[in-house]
Amino acid sequence: MIRFPIAAALIAAIAAPVPAAAELLVAPTRVVLTPEARSTELVLVNKGTETAAFRIAIENRRMREDGSLEDAGEARPGEQFADDKLRYSPRQLVLEPGARQVVRVMATAPGDLAAGEYRSHLRLMSAPVSAGTTQVAGEAGTDNSLSIELVAIRSITIPVILRVGSLDAAVTMDAAAMAKEAPDQLVVRLTRSGTRSTYGDVSLTVEGEKAPAWLVRGVAIYTPNTSRDVIVPLPADVRAKLAGKIVRIDYTSTDAGDPANAGKLLASLTAAL
């Protein structure tokens, strides 16, 4: 049973103001490296109103079938992580409001490295320098004392992909339908084959029109995944515009690591929504 002093402390902690999180702008938000182009630069800009400290770390993540990411431990069959092949500098920094910093990212690709796609993620975490500690104490001499530190944290994760050798990928769009349990969500089923991931935009265009009625940017299918359900929430006005219409759904490449196929139509499907 929670004693009253601790319960009161929790309420006080919740009510206490939380420092505003630093607003970190990062460009680009996706990195593709090769043995020929082994390095790149990220530009970080503090768009917030407080001086903020940033810490950078590498982590391995895997994609679920719905496109969300989860932490990955040991590599599963077909997974190839890049964490032991990446270097970056600096690892931590402090930015005043409006200030910018360049972070250099480099990959090592020994000559005998097997062809394939290797991927890990850079996580950038920020905490305002002014973030302090809120102390909420119970009665002296009891075990009711409670100390809570309130620090606003903002985190951004950037995929870093190392491609070695001649790789290819193909995609088919197998189905598209409104979700039964969520009538405002369109679910588009994509299937990938080949030796590398794909990255592009999904657009919805009503038959007979030129401009898309809706566009979803940055849809990836990471290796070794062979399929993904792209969940597209549709605002009420867009849903009304598409209802009962024949709609062309396109998946178009915007992969900066594959400039030869930039703008290439990867997959398409026509469906009645």
Phi, psi and omega in degrees: 000133179280127178284157186305315182301321180289318178301317178296324179295319179298317179298318180295321181294319180295322183284339183295144180294139178262133180302145181294135180289144176293142179258109185257123175259128182233136175216133355282173180257009178205136184235132174236122180244158178221167175301334179276331179232082191271357183219157176205177180233138170257139177252122179252132178230129176276106181268002181276187182253002180236148171297136187224147176261140181235139177237139183240135180217158176259137175219158177256133181224153176236155182265134172279171183293337179271004177095348178285162182247148177226156177296141181244136176270247177287149182293137174271168179307129179092343179276136177226109182272155183251006188302324181276003181244002184248143172230148179209154182203136359281170179266339175208153184200166177235130181237132172281162179306128179085350182281156179232157180214141177263131174248124182267131179242130183229151178237143173255130182225086179302154186300334181264011180292129183297144177299144179153183180248127180244135185218135167220181184230140171269126175254124177252120182242140182233149174213125180305135181301330183281354182299126183246200182242131175263117180260124177234113188247150174268205181288141180298141176082004179246175178267018183269358183293136183225128178239122183238130177257122180256110180229122179282126183239136173236134186232138177232134180245131183238122176289137175238116187247130174250118180253125183238128178088184180273110185243155178215169179203148175224151183226142169238149175255112191267331183196156175208124182202156175288138181293134181295320183276348180217088186296352177263008181241130175263134178248120181248124182264119178246142177235128183250144171225162180113194189248005177219168179282169174237158182208130181185191181249144174253123181241148178242119183233125178292139181305131180092351179252157181263318184275137178298143175280337180204148183220132176244117184266154170069047178267118182247150166235105184277146172292147004269012182301139178252353180209159177206138170265110179274115182265118185246101174291133182245124175300157185304319182291324178290318179300318179296324181291328184270338186301127178076004183258159170274124187236132174268126181249119183244143171243109189245133183292135169230030184285109180294339179278359179224064186299333181296334181249017179301128181085001181288137176285115183274323181198154181208153179205142174251129185220152173266118182254000000 
